[in-house]
Amino acid sequence: MKKKKFLIIFLVIIGVVSLWGWKKGATQRKIFRLKEILEEANALFEKSQWEESLRLFEEFLNNYDIQNPPFPADLYRIYYRIGYCYEEKGDREKADKYWDKTSDEYKPVVEFYRGLRLWKDENYLECREKFLALLDKYPNHPMKEKVEDTLTQIHDMMLYGDLPFPGSIEYEVKPGDSLYRIAKKFSTTIDLLMRKNHLSTAFLKPGMKLMVIPLKDFSVLVDLDHNLLYLRFKGKFFKKYPIASGRDNLTPTGKFSVVSKLKNPVWYVKGRKPIPPGSPENILGSRWIGIDEKRGIGIHEAVNPQDIGKYVSNGCIRMLKRDVEELYDLVIKGTPVEIVREGSQI
């Protein structure tokens, strides 16, 4: 009897151990499979295969016990990626459902894509307000470049297209008016008047309607740390341009203003004859925007475009030809110019 009893106990123990081993093995197999599904979902996401990636992410969540997680998983990242897949598929409601579950870490990116919806829906002015607010709230976020690129496109439409510009004026040309007189009256430039109104000549007829953009609320900020020039409207981002600046900290920092503007300037060099515009020796290029006459500091074309991004000048700020010509049209005498370095906030 004792042997029989011992045998039964032994068999029960063997059965329990076997069952425990089987369950443990099944759990390990399930964990391995879940990790495999998540890895594959992420790989497909990186390849922009939204449909398959979404299917696997959802399969993962359906089998992952959030209350008793079998292994650590970044659920916030998964929620973000599922939301992104739905956004790409055009299902904004489901995208928001998952994006609302993400952590603060993903909020700037989520808000960017929600703002991009406004762009896609051609609600450009609403998109502009949302993106300007994003720059204020997250000034150093990696999405900054994309936000600024989108804002630049919107601002181009405001400057040169049919999108309304804040504070713009519809002006009816009167007898005796000229572009010079109108530009002076409304603190704008002749070139911007012509481009905004698609004028091929400066000839005006009484009764013509012109859209006028005053430029008194524009300012310039030069960031020497990153060799970037920012054009700002009412203190907020408007456009950004790459620049070259002074070697050995020759470009002065501080607050200045536009004091002179010249097209195709002559370059005056001490001890030499004036160098005319168009000469290979004239380093000023097509535009000069003077900001410090005592030291001869100004903004002008980089006749060697490869200088952009470098510290090579004697103190002046150099820009690509197309950029300096655009900036020239968007600033007037008196426009504030601030030059900063050492991580000053833009």
Backbone torsions as a table, in degrees:
resi	resn	phi	psi	omega
1	MET	NA	-42.3	-178.2
2	LYS	-62.6	-41.0	179.5
3	LYS	-63.6	-39.7	-179.8
4	LYS	-65.8	-42.6	179.8
5	LYS	-63.2	-43.5	179.5
6	PHE	-62.3	-39.6	179.8
7	LEU	-64.1	-40.6	179.1
8	ILE	-63.3	-45.6	-180.0
9	ILE	-61.7	-42.3	179.9
10	PHE	-60.9	-44.9	179.5
11	LEU	-64.7	-38.0	178.0
12	VAL	-63.2	-44.2	179.3
13	ILE	-61.5	-45.9	178.4
14	ILE	-58.5	-41.6	179.9
15	GLY	-64.2	-43.8	-179.6
16	VAL	-63.9	-45.5	-180.0
17	VAL	-62.3	-41.7	179.5
18	SER	-63.6	-42.6	179.1
19	LEU	-63.6	-42.6	179.0
20	TRP	-62.8	-42.0	178.9
21	GLY	-64.7	-39.4	179.5
22	TRP	-65.9	-43.7	179.4
23	LYS	-63.8	-43.5	179.3
24	LYS	-61.8	-41.8	178.8
25	GLY	-64.3	-40.4	179.0
26	ALA	-64.7	-40.1	178.6
27	THR	-63.4	-43.7	179.8
28	GLN	-64.6	-38.2	177.5
29	ARG	-65.3	-39.1	179.1
30	LYS	-65.3	-43.8	178.7
31	ILE	-61.6	-44.8	179.5
32	PHE	-60.0	-42.9	-178.9
33	ARG	-66.7	-40.4	179.0
34	LEU	-62.2	-43.7	178.3
35	LYS	-63.1	-38.1	178.7
36	GLU	-64.4	-43.7	179.1
37	ILE	-62.0	-45.2	-178.6
38	LEU	-64.4	-41.3	178.9
39	GLU	-63.4	-42.2	179.5
40	GLU	-67.9	-39.6	178.4
41	ALA	-61.1	-44.0	179.0
42	ASN	-66.0	-38.7	179.4
43	ALA	-64.2	-42.1	178.8
44	LEU	-67.7	-36.2	177.6
45	PHE	-61.5	-44.4	179.3
46	GLU	-63.0	-25.1	178.9
47	LYS	-92.7	7.3	178.7
48	SER	64.0	27.3	176.2
49	GLN	-94.5	79.7	-167.9
50	TRP	-64.6	-41.9	-174.6
51	GLU	-62.7	-52.1	-179.1
52	GLU	-68.4	-38.9	178.2
53	SER	-61.5	-44.8	179.5
54	LEU	-61.1	-43.7	-179.9
55	ARG	-59.4	-42.3	-178.4
56	LEU	-73.8	-38.1	176.6
57	PHE	-60.2	-44.3	-178.8
58	GLU	-69.3	-35.6	175.1
59	GLU	-62.3	-40.0	178.4
60	PHE	-61.2	-49.3	-178.4
61	LEU	-63.6	-35.1	-180.0
62	ASN	-66.2	-22.7	-176.4
63	ASN	-113.1	0.5	-178.4
64	TYR	-100.5	119.9	-178.5
65	ASP	-79.6	102.5	-176.9
66	ILE	-67.2	-34.4	-179.4
67	GLN	-70.7	-37.7	178.1
68	ASN	-128.3	73.2	-173.6
69	PRO	-61.4	130.9	179.3
70	PRO	-71.8	-21.6	175.9
71	PHE	-162.1	155.7	-179.3
72	PRO	-65.3	135.3	175.8
73	ALA	-141.5	141.1	179.6
74	ASP	-79.6	86.6	-176.5
75	LEU	-64.7	-35.2	179.8
76	TYR	-61.0	-39.7	178.1
77	ARG	-66.8	-39.3	179.0
78	ILE	-64.8	-44.3	178.3
79	TYR	-59.9	-43.0	179.5
80	TYR	-60.8	-45.2	-176.3
81	ARG	-69.9	-36.4	175.3
82	ILE	-62.9	-44.5	177.4
83	GLY	-59.1	-40.3	179.8
84	TYR	-64.9	-41.1	178.3
85	CYS	-59.9	-44.8	178.8
86	TYR	-65.5	-36.3	177.3
87	GLU	-61.5	-43.1	179.0
88	GLU	-65.9	-29.6	178.8
89	LYS	-82.5	-6.3	178.4
90	GLY	88.2	8.7	179.2
91	ASP	-98.2	85.7	-174.3
92	ARG	-69.3	-32.6	-179.2
93	GLU	-63.2	-46.1	179.1
94	LYS	-71.1	-33.4	176.9
95	ALA	-60.5	-46.2	-180.0
96	ASP	-65.3	-34.5	179.2
97	LYS	-57.5	-43.5	-179.5
98	TYR	-82.2	-37.2	179.2
99	TRP	-63.3	-30.7	178.4
100	ASP	-67.2	-15.0	-180.0
101	LYS	-91.7	-8.1	-175.3
102	THR	-76.4	168.9	-179.3
103	SER	-87.3	174.6	179.7
104	ASP	-59.5	-27.2	-179.7
105	GLU	-57.1	-33.9	-175.5
106	TYR	-95.8	-5.2	-174.8
107	LYS	-60.3	-43.6	179.3
108	PRO	-59.0	-40.9	-179.0
109	VAL	-68.9	-43.1	178.8
110	VAL	-60.8	-45.0	180.0
111	GLU	-65.4	-31.6	175.8
112	PHE	-62.8	-46.6	-177.7
113	TYR	-70.5	-30.2	174.2
114	ARG	-69.0	-35.9	175.2
115	GLY	-67.9	-35.2	179.6
116	LEU	-65.1	-26.7	174.6
117	ARG	-59.6	-41.3	179.7
118	LEU	-62.7	-38.1	177.4
119	TRP	-63.5	-47.2	-178.9
120	LYS	-64.3	-32.3	179.5
121	ASP	-84.7	3.5	179.4
122	GLU	65.5	25.7	171.4
123	ASN	-91.5	68.3	-167.9
124	TYR	-65.8	-40.0	-177.5
125	LEU	-69.2	-37.5	175.4
126	GLU	-65.9	-40.7	176.9
127	CYS	-60.2	-42.6	179.5
128	ARG	-59.1	-47.8	-179.2
129	GLU	-62.1	-41.0	-179.1
130	LYS	-65.9	-41.7	-177.4
131	PHE	-73.0	-35.3	175.5
132	LEU	-63.8	-39.1	176.8
133	ALA	-65.0	-37.5	177.6
134	LEU	-62.0	-42.9	179.2
135	LEU	-63.7	-37.7	178.1
136	ASP	-65.2	-40.8	-174.1
137	LYS	-80.6	-36.7	-177.2
138	TYR	-128.9	70.0	-172.1
139	PRO	-65.8	-21.1	-176.0
140	ASN	-119.3	19.2	-178.5
141	HIS	-74.2	147.1	178.6
142	PRO	-56.2	-22.3	179.0
143	MET	-76.8	-4.9	-175.4
144	LYS	-53.4	-43.9	-177.8
145	GLU	-59.8	-45.3	-179.4
146	LYS	-66.7	-38.2	178.0
147	VAL	-62.7	-46.8	-179.3
148	GLU	-65.1	-38.0	178.1
149	ASP	-61.8	-42.9	179.4
150	THR	-67.2	-42.4	178.3
151	LEU	-61.5	-39.1	179.4
152	THR	-61.6	-40.9	177.5
153	GLN	-64.2	-40.6	178.5
154	ILE	-65.3	-42.5	-178.6
155	HIS	-67.5	-31.8	174.0
156	ASP	-62.8	-40.3	178.6
157	MET	-67.1	-31.6	178.0
158	MET	-72.8	-37.1	-178.5
159	LEU	-77.0	-43.7	-168.6
160	TYR	-117.8	-9.7	-178.8
161	GLY	-110.9	-151.6	-175.1
162	ASP	-98.1	0.6	-179.9
163	LEU	-73.0	132.0	-176.7
164	PRO	-61.0	139.4	175.5
165	PHE	-104.0	133.7	-178.9
166	PRO	-57.6	125.1	178.0
167	GLY	82.6	6.7	178.5
168	SER	-69.9	157.5	-173.6
169	ILE	-128.6	133.1	171.3
170	GLU	-90.3	118.7	-174.2
171	TYR	-117.1	133.4	176.6
172	GLU	-96.4	123.0	-177.0
173	VAL	-64.2	133.0	-179.8
174	LYS	-107.5	159.6	177.1
175	PRO	-55.0	134.3	179.4
176	GLY	88.6	-6.7	179.3
177	ASP	-70.3	151.8	171.9
178	SER	-139.2	162.2	177.6
179	LEU	-59.8	-38.3	178.9
180	TYR	-60.4	-46.1	-177.7
181	ARG	-65.9	-42.2	-179.4
182	ILE	-66.7	-43.2	179.8
183	ALA	-61.1	-42.8	180.0
184	LYS	-67.3	-40.3	-178.3
185	LYS	-63.6	-38.4	-174.0
186	PHE	-108.2	15.4	176.5
187	SER	54.6	53.8	176.5
188	THR	-134.1	-166.7	-179.6
189	THR	-122.4	152.7	178.7
190	ILE	-60.4	-42.8	-176.9
191	ASP	-63.0	-40.2	178.8
192	LEU	-68.9	-39.3	175.8
193	LEU	-57.5	-43.9	-178.2
194	MET	-68.0	-43.3	-177.1
195	ARG	-70.7	-42.3	-178.7
196	LYS	-62.7	-36.8	-175.1
197	ASN	-101.9	11.5	175.8
198	HIS	53.7	45.8	179.4
199	LEU	-91.8	131.6	178.4
200	SER	-92.5	-19.1	176.8
201	THR	-135.5	167.5	179.6
202	ALA	-85.9	1.9	-177.8
203	PHE	-73.1	129.3	180.0
204	LEU	-119.8	145.8	174.9
205	LYS	-112.7	136.9	175.1
206	PRO	-54.5	137.9	-179.0
207	GLY	97.1	-15.7	176.8
208	MET	-62.0	144.8	176.5
209	LYS	-103.2	125.7	178.7
210	LEU	-118.3	140.0	171.9
211	MET	-93.1	122.0	-174.7
212	VAL	-113.1	130.6	177.5
213	ILE	-111.2	105.0	175.4
214	PRO	-65.3	142.6	-175.4
215	LEU	-110.6	10.8	-174.9
216	LYS	-66.9	-19.5	-178.7
217	ASP	-96.1	9.5	176.9
218	PHE	-89.8	150.8	173.8
219	SER	-146.5	166.0	-178.3
220	VAL	-121.8	136.0	174.4
221	LEU	-126.3	125.2	179.6
222	VAL	-107.9	121.5	179.1
223	ASP	-101.7	101.8	-176.8
224	LEU	-72.4	-25.8	179.8
225	ASP	-61.1	-36.6	-175.7
226	HIS	-115.1	5.5	-177.9
227	ASN	50.7	58.0	178.2
228	LEU	-131.9	142.9	174.5
229	LEU	-115.1	125.7	179.7
230	TYR	-106.3	128.9	168.2
231	LEU	-94.8	127.3	-176.2
232	ARG	-120.4	147.2	176.1
233	PHE	-119.5	118.9	-175.9
234	LYS	53.1	40.4	175.5
235	GLY	80.7	1.2	-178.3
236	LYS	-114.9	160.6	-178.2
237	PHE	-54.5	135.6	173.6
238	PHE	-127.9	-50.1	176.7
239	LYS	-150.1	162.9	179.8
240	LYS	-138.9	137.8	-178.4
241	TYR	-132.9	140.2	172.6
242	PRO	-75.9	148.0	-176.9
243	ILE	-138.5	170.8	163.5
244	ALA	-115.5	149.3	-179.1
245	SER	-138.8	-171.0	-170.1
246	GLY	-71.8	138.6	173.3
247	ARG	-72.4	154.4	176.2
248	ASP	51.8	38.7	177.2
249	ASN	59.8	31.9	179.8
250	LEU	-73.1	-22.3	176.3
251	THR	-75.3	120.6	-177.0
252	PRO	-73.0	148.8	173.4
253	THR	-98.6	161.6	179.0
254	GLY	131.2	-169.4	-177.8
255	LYS	-106.1	128.9	-178.8
256	PHE	-133.1	-170.4	172.2
257	SER	-154.8	162.4	177.9
258	VAL	-71.3	120.8	-178.1
259	VAL	-111.7	-17.4	178.9
260	SER	-155.3	153.8	177.9
261	LYS	-141.7	131.2	179.8
262	LEU	-139.9	136.8	170.7
263	LYS	-93.1	139.7	179.7
264	ASN	45.3	62.1	-173.8
265	PRO	-71.5	150.5	169.1
266	VAL	-80.2	140.8	178.8
267	TRP	-100.3	117.3	179.3
268	TYR	-97.9	118.9	-179.4
269	VAL	-118.5	128.0	-178.5
270	LYS	-58.3	129.4	178.0
271	GLY	85.6	2.6	179.5
272	ARG	-130.8	162.0	173.7
273	LYS	-68.7	148.6	176.7
274	PRO	-54.6	136.3	-178.7
275	ILE	-98.4	116.5	-172.9
276	PRO	-71.3	160.0	176.0
277	PRO	-62.7	145.9	-179.9
278	GLY	90.1	-15.6	178.4
279	SER	-71.9	140.2	176.8
280	PRO	-59.1	-21.5	-179.3
281	GLU	-86.4	-10.7	-179.3
282	ASN	-83.5	109.1	-174.9
283	ILE	-86.1	0.7	-176.4
284	LEU	-84.8	-20.5	178.0
285	GLY	71.4	-145.1	-169.8
286	SER	-89.0	-16.7	-175.9
287	ARG	-141.1	146.7	173.4
288	TRP	-132.0	125.9	174.3
289	ILE	-121.3	101.0	-176.4
290	GLY	-79.5	136.6	179.2
291	ILE	-127.7	-13.0	178.8
292	ASP	-150.9	93.0	-173.5
293	GLU	-69.0	-33.3	-178.0
294	LYS	-61.4	-41.5	-179.0
295	ARG	-98.0	-1.0	179.7
296	GLY	67.9	34.2	-178.3
297	ILE	-96.5	133.7	178.2
298	GLY	-157.3	-176.3	178.1
299	ILE	-112.4	128.3	-178.3
300	HIS	-150.5	177.0	-178.2
301	GLU	-70.2	142.6	170.0
302	ALA	-88.0	102.9	-177.9
303	VAL	-68.3	-18.2	170.5
304	ASN	-109.1	93.9	-174.9
305	PRO	-56.1	-24.5	-179.6
306	GLN	-68.1	-10.5	177.3
307	ASP	-73.8	-21.2	-176.2
308	ILE	-58.3	133.2	-178.5
309	GLY	93.0	-6.2	-176.2
310	LYS	-110.4	168.2	176.2
311	TYR	-107.1	93.9	-168.5
312	VAL	-133.7	-14.6	-171.6
313	SER	-88.1	175.3	175.2
314	ASN	-87.8	12.0	178.7
315	GLY	136.5	-24.9	-180.0
316	CYS	-72.8	162.8	177.8
317	ILE	-104.2	125.1	-177.5
318	ARG	-108.9	144.5	-178.5
319	MET	-134.8	160.3	172.1
320	LEU	-61.3	151.2	-175.8
321	LYS	-54.0	-50.0	-177.8
322	ARG	-64.2	-33.2	-177.5
323	ASP	-73.4	-45.9	-178.4
324	VAL	-68.5	-31.4	178.0
325	GLU	-70.0	-35.4	175.2
326	GLU	-69.4	-46.5	179.5
327	LEU	-58.3	-40.5	179.3
328	TYR	-55.5	-38.1	-179.1
329	ASP	-76.8	-14.2	-172.7
330	LEU	-110.9	3.1	175.3
331	VAL	-123.5	152.8	178.0
332	ILE	-125.8	168.3	176.1
333	LYS	-59.2	131.8	-177.3
334	GLY	99.5	-11.9	178.0
335	THR	-57.9	125.7	-179.6
336	PRO	-65.4	140.8	176.6
337	VAL	-131.2	122.7	176.8
338	GLU	-118.1	133.1	179.2
339	ILE	-116.2	124.9	-174.6
340	VAL	-131.5	163.3	172.7
341	ARG	-149.4	-179.4	176.5
342	GLU	61.9	50.4	169.7
343	GLY	70.7	19.9	177.0
344	SER	-59.9	143.2	-176.8
345	GLN	-72.2	133.4	-179.0
346	ILE	-87.1	NA	NA
